[in-house]
Amino acid sequence: MNKFICLFAFLFVFGSGFAQKNKREVIYLKNGTVLKGQQTPVDDDKVVVRSGKNLWVFNYSEIDTITSKPISGVFENENATYFLKASAGILAGSSNNSKPTPFSFDASINFRLLPKWYMGVGAGIDFLDESYMPVFGNLEFHFRESRFTPFIALQGGYMIPLDDEVYSGGGVYYDYMPWSSSYYYNPVPLESKGGLMVNPSFGFVSQLNPNLGLMLSFGYRYHEVNFKGDNHYQLDREYNRLSIRVGILFN
């Protein structure tokens, strides 16, 4: 959980830095000239102003005031035909898993099907009792094409095991003596077969500029994993988890 909080704080600070660049400054000179663009201090006496393709250098003594405002329309990105998304989070819930909040990471590429509708494919890694690589398809609906929009999504795919062999308890033996007792645990090797995965979710996207956004989502993750051993032994596990994720979107 602490890693998740640190990651969210990093993304917030990272995104805030980009958001500061999405402002247009208005520079009022004492001679009556007004320039719109971005200014960068050179030293204590001079400043560079970029407006369109032009650059000017002014002394601070020539400037009357400088104001700033968000750049109009900078967050509208209706011409974007795809976006890349990388997200990380936790799978919280009560189960027999020894890790109550396993860490999860995934990345996907998503293409526009219709206005506000996106479909994509992706893969990731989940650190449960064993490690798995979920390979999935993704369908998203964004309610608006603006700076801030809620969305709903559906992931579905398969959990590919990354561990060749795991062990489960097959024989437990006790040896009791009047003066002592001993416990013997005989692990049984099992072959992990993976299983199906589905994850409906809802969340929010905050577009920092036309090419970068932040995402926060909450969802329900159901997946199953299967194991097979000798003598037709089979073990099935089902997971019902709350997925909480933060991510970065690139257009």
Phi, psi and omega in degrees: 000321179297323178296322180294317179297318179296320180296316180297319179296320178298314180296324179295314179293318179299315181291324179297323178296320177290323182297328180296334182279349183269040179235141175258129180262143178250119183253119178258116178272158181291340178275004178099351180286141177238125179242140176244126181173219178228138182247144179230119179298138176264310176206199182289346185247334189235157178219143176259132179243124176255122178228108186066234179263006185257147176236136175232149175242126181233152167279147178300334180292341179274349186262134176274297179216160175229125176237166180219154177206156178300145178289123183297129175077005185294336185268351179282129185222051186290343182270355180291126181264350179201166170211150174260138180229130173238128183222155178219154181181202182231157175246090188271144177160172181261122176202185178280000179297137180289345178252109184292334180225073180299147179277144182220141178222142173209164177217145182211158171243132188232133183247146179286125174268309179220167174308124178079354180251133179227144175227141182204183178226154181197180179207165181198203177212134177240133180256083176270210171301326171241172180260139181226154174247103175286128174247125193215162166258153186226134176232127183229145172236120177262126186291333179221159171248080187210186182301320183229129181212139167283160178210160170236151185213159176220122174252142175210137182183211187226142178267111180268122181291141177256348176261126183295320186214137176236173183233143178225155181294124179243325179225128178237123185235143179239142176230109187253130174239156180302329184258353181198172173217152180227155183232128181239128182241121183250099182289147179249126179290137179230146177263123181281132182250356182074200181174179183283156180217138173219140185214088170285147182205167171222157181186198185220144175241130174247111182276115182281325173204177184301343185244001185213135177214164175245149184227141172227131183218156176228138182205177176248121181252120170245130171209159179231148176229144185235146180228146177229142179228192180291160177058038177062023178289136180219137179232129179242137176234142176238137181240132173237111190228153169269121179261129177235122188224148168236150184203174178238137178247134177239129177261000000 
